[in-house]
Amino acid sequence: MATSHIFFGEQRSGKTLYLAYLANIQAYDPVKLSACYNKIDMLNSMGYNLSKPKHITFTDFDLEIHSYRKAVEMNYWIDGFYLGLPHYVVKNKKLTYRTMFLPPNINIYLDEGNKYFDSRNRDIMPDYRKRWNELLGQWGTELYMVCHRPMLVDSCIRDLSDFREFLKTDLDYDYFGNISKAIIHTRYYPTSKDAMAYIDNGIITENVTEEDIVIDCTRPFLNVPKYYDTHFYDKAFLRFAEDRDFDLIQKKHICNSVEDVQAFNKRFHYTVPQGLYEKGVEDDR
């Protein structure tokens, strides 16, 4: 059984809703939480001094965790760029990078999986990250991630994953305009081979199943749409905006002279601007 799970599909098809739903209902999984605590107890008996997490949900987006007869808890924060086997980088006697040290038997939920494991970036998966993914099961960890384009996930992860394609989500609303029920239509591919047959050639193998996931949001502790921020990453568009205004240009580009044509060609490029490839000031911040 796969220890990493890739969710893909069109935008607004229900991927993040399902990710948040799983992160909420699996937070207190009795089997995994008990295994987590037992492993930590064993390690502490050997001389370590490790804390026990309140639950096993680690996400890269804000999520309130609601469970029957339990106080509301927040997710444990995680950054996918810092996932890997123990790895420390020291420059000029200063620690500049280290992977996160995470408890055993947890679940990791990433809403932006592509950026952490981008197959176009050869340097993004050094050995300590490749081996981490291969050894997930040894540490009892499961990885769930949303990927808008699954082929851009590094093959080291893709080849060891199962896949769920999100087709669409139907929402029912109550009298007050609140979501009362979500029906998520999905297609499940148990292996990478099954998923690639469909993605590459449009072939749906006999192993593939269609599954509808129904979330009754009127039930206590299952009003998942209210528990997470669906626009968590919209702040990324505001970088450097402190002293700027929007680029609002309204102009007809009419050319009545040589100078007008020159100005037109300065504005509208048919070649890639040189600065696109250069290191930006944001790399030093």
Disulfide bonds with the S-S distance in Angstrom:
none
